[in-house]
Amino acid sequence: MQSQALTPKFRVAICGGGPGGLALAVTLLRAADGGAPVTIDIYEAAPELATVGAGISVWPRTRALLEELGLMEELRGRDRRGAIRETGRRRRSGLGFTFRKSDQAQASKNFFELQVPTNPLLIHRSALLEALKRGLNVPSMSTCTVHTSSRLLSYTPAEAGGVTLHFAGGATAHADVLVGADGVRSAVRQTMFSSYSPPVKPRWTGVVAYRSLVRREDLERLFKGHQAGKRAMVYSGKDRHLVTYPISRGEDINFVGFYTVPGAYESKASYPGKWVRDVPVEDVKACYEGWEDEVQAVTKCVKKATAWGIHVMDDVPRCVDGQVAILGDAMHAMETHFGAGGGQAMEDAYILGRILAHPRTALHSQSGKVDVVAALRIYERARFRFASSLVEKTRVVGKMYEFANGCEPDPDLVTSVHSAQNEDARKRGEAWAKRWGEEVTNLWRWQWDIALGKDWLAAEKMLLEEAGRTLEARL
Ligand SMILES: Cc1cc2nc3c(=O)[nH]c(=O)nc-3n(C[C@H](O)[C@H](O)[C@H](O)COP(=O)(O)OP(=O)(O)OC[C@H]3O[C@@H](n4cnc5c(N)ncnc54)[C@H](O)[C@@H]3O)c2cc1C
């Protein structure tokens, strides 16, 4: 949407049109300061704003942000057209995931249900991106232009101030602020830390994820009443686990099967081969050979799959350098076990967007206003430590799902299912499950204990204090 003839306060270049980059643009458009809009350019390497992927879960903190940006309406609308499914029956609170030990031939039982205060959205990634793309059309004083097929290679400081962007093919562009929302292999981050030794780079976790979609009707034919069609499940086993949840109004089941190569993370091994590649379905089936029938039934329904080498960014020293910032996977790519990487990218974007669009933020420092360099530093203080801490937390919870790091299940967890008379065994199994469940719940608690709104208020307070100091300095 074109603005009136107001002079923009500065030009923001966003490198990357994934969830983080698009959420930043939508926030900037929505929060536009009427008196001083911004000019936004999104540079995306791909020929269009669309990405590979399958299901994605969006938890309460991030849902609040989507409400705030006016996108939940859009996503709820998708519900009727079948792109969305909410677990439970849209109660305010409900089930997160149901856990089950499955790495044995004997049928097991569900041993723990993660209760969450608000149901997660379980949607197709393309539905989320579509909603964000539509959000770019919101009426605003600011303007947004999307440049596809524009792969950033690096940036340099511009002589006249700001940043010069260098693209594959030789094109260049100028911006006052550059934000790298360009994913785990970020070119912006690479430039930011180009002089660092050892280099700041993604680390393979030793985890490989098989992603697929399963048709519910196929599963129902094989295994009548299969619970994966109704609820979000985690099937756990030693060094591997499988996550499933229904999407598309229950017509499809999102499938993410994980296995861990023991010791690979600790030895800093490189991932062999392409990070994302198609794999034969036999590989997926082989991964869960010998597991209980409930899991085998799901793997039998996998028609095609991609394998993702899961990499994290666990050693990024900071997320801002002068007029350049990074967000999302570029800053804190994490394992997937909280289903939160995309949500965290959008949260970074929301806080950063509101800081940049704030009436007290200007290109250059002036009475009562902070300049963009100071504004980016406030973003860093508001987001860096929290988001980066989730990288390790996610790793810890993932190990629990795979009964690693000293949380091996009590042998009675499964045997008691098959010896109903053995009361003591049942009690031992249940006591173990209770302890395990409490630990997992505590690791998940950040998702609903800390509201994003509070984080924004804390960031705004820092901004206002900083702006106040510029005022005092001039008195
Ligand atoms: C198996 C799996 C399951 C997951 N499940 C969930 C889930 O349930 N919930 C959740 O919240 N998250 C989940 N995630 C994580 C989530 O997908 C990521 O955290 C999220 O996509 C990060 O968003 P981003 O915008 O930072 O980066 P990306 O999504 O990686 O987007 C980066 C964009 O930048 C573009 N780009 C890259 N390099 C350049 C360049 N040099 N120049 C210009 N453009 C460039 C890319 O083409 C892309 O469009 C999952 C991830 C995996 C692998």
The ligand as a Gaussian input file, in Angstrom:
#p B3LYP/6-31G(d) Opt

LIG

0 1
 C       11.677000     -30.723000      10.939000
 C       11.368000     -29.331000      11.403000
 C       10.192000     -29.067000      12.110000
 C        9.927000     -27.780000      12.589000
 N        8.778000     -27.552000      13.271000
 C        8.523000     -26.301000      13.742000
 C        7.308000     -26.026000      14.438000
 O        6.457000     -26.885000      14.639000
 N        7.106000     -24.756000      14.906000
 C        8.012000     -23.763000      14.702000
 O        7.770000     -22.619000      15.150000
 N        9.155000     -23.997000      14.041000
 C        9.436000     -25.238000      13.557000
 N       10.585000     -25.477000      12.878000
 C       11.588000     -24.400000      12.769000
 C       11.222000     -23.363000      11.738000
 O       10.987000     -23.963000      10.492000
 C       12.356000     -22.334000      11.622000
 O       12.810000     -21.975000      12.892000
 C       11.855000     -21.083000      10.898000
 O       11.566000     -21.393000       9.567000
 C       12.897000     -19.967000      10.957000
 O       12.407000     -18.844000      10.276000
 P       13.387000     -17.757000       9.643000
 O       12.499000     -16.757000       9.003000
 O       14.349000     -17.317000      10.677000
 O       14.257000     -18.538000       8.567000
 P       13.814000     -19.385000       7.297000
 O       12.467000     -19.977000       7.457000
 O       14.958000     -20.311000       7.038000
 O       13.726000     -18.314000       6.129000
 C       14.875000     -17.734000       5.580000
 C       14.523000     -17.135000       4.237000
 O       15.676000     -16.429000       3.754000
 C       15.934000     -16.792000       2.408000
 N       17.387000     -16.651000       2.219000
 C       18.372000     -17.461000       2.670000
 N       19.576000     -16.979000       2.318000
 C       19.340000     -15.821000       1.640000
 C       20.202000     -14.855000       1.025000
 N       21.536000     -14.997000       1.056000
 N       19.651000     -13.792000       0.396000
 C       18.277000     -13.637000       0.380000
 N       17.430000     -14.536000       0.940000
 C       17.952000     -15.603000       1.567000
 C       15.436000     -18.220000       2.304000
 O       15.143000     -18.558000       0.956000
 C       14.185000     -18.177000       3.185000
 O       13.054000     -17.749000       2.474000
 C       10.858000     -26.741000      12.356000
 C       12.028000     -26.996000      11.620000
 C       12.279000     -28.268000      11.142000
 C       13.536000     -28.523000      10.361000

